[in-house]
Amino acid sequence: KNQVEQSPQSLIILEGKNCTLQCNYTVSPFSNLRWYKQDTGRGPVSLTIMTFSENTKSNGRYTATLDADTKQSSLHITASQLSDSASYICVVSSSFSGGYNKLIFGAGTRLAVHP
Amino acid sequence: NAGVTQTPKFRVLKTGQSMTLLCAQDMNHEYMYWYRQDPGMGLRLIHYSVGEGTTAKGEVPDGYNVSRLKKQNFLLGLESAAPSQTSVYFCASSYSFADRSTEAFFGQGTRLTVV
C-alpha cells in the first residue's frame, strides 16, 4: 500500500534553534517528493520538489534531503523563526496510467517555535 | 494575484442538506483537484479534472459530485450532507503533473461542519 509516514507528529523548539523533520514512504512508482508548509487556517504552500536523482534541495533556511534507496526524506530548518510555526507536509508523487501523477500526502509534523 | 480562491470559507450544514463549494483559479491551469483534510490524516483526493469538461474520481469520491464547465472553475457538490463529511476542503490547481517541476497551488480551504 502506498503510504507516507512523518515523524515526529509534533515538535516544539526555541527560536533560533535548528530542527529536522522526517519522512518515510512506501510509494511505487516514485515520481518526485515534495515538502509543503501549511500555516494554520491556510492551504499548503510548496517548499521544495525533488526527483529520484536529487539528493538535496534548499529554499532559504529550508533544506530537504532525499535518499531514494531507503525511501527516506528529511526537512532541515535552520535558525528557526516564530513564523516557521506551521505544519510541514511530506508529499510523494506517483505516476500512473495516462501520464497523470497522484499526490500521496503524509499527515504532517506540527512545529511550534517558541520565543 | 488571486491564485486559487475558494468560496465559502466556513459553512455549517444540517444532515441531509445540499451545498456547492466553488473553486476559481486565474492561472489558466488545466488540472484542478478537490481534497479533504481530516485530523491526523493526510489530504485525500476526492475528485479531479484534467481539463474543461472532464472529471474523474479520486480516493474518496462517495457522497460528492463535481463539475468543470469552465476551465477556471471547479465545483464540488454535496447532495445530502452527512456528519462524516465534516472536514476542511481544499481545492488545488496545476498546469500539469507530467512535468516533475510542476507546482500545485492550493486555496485557503473551506471548513465544513455537518450537524
Interface residues (C-beta under 8 A of the other chain):
Chain A: V4 S31 N32 G41 R42 G43 P44 V45 S46 I49 T51 I89 V91 S93 G99 Y100 N101 K102 L103 I104 F105 G106 A107 G108
Chain B: V4 Y35 G40 M41 G42 L43 R44 L45 V50 F90 A92 F97 A98 R100 S101 E103 A104 F106 G107 Q108 G109
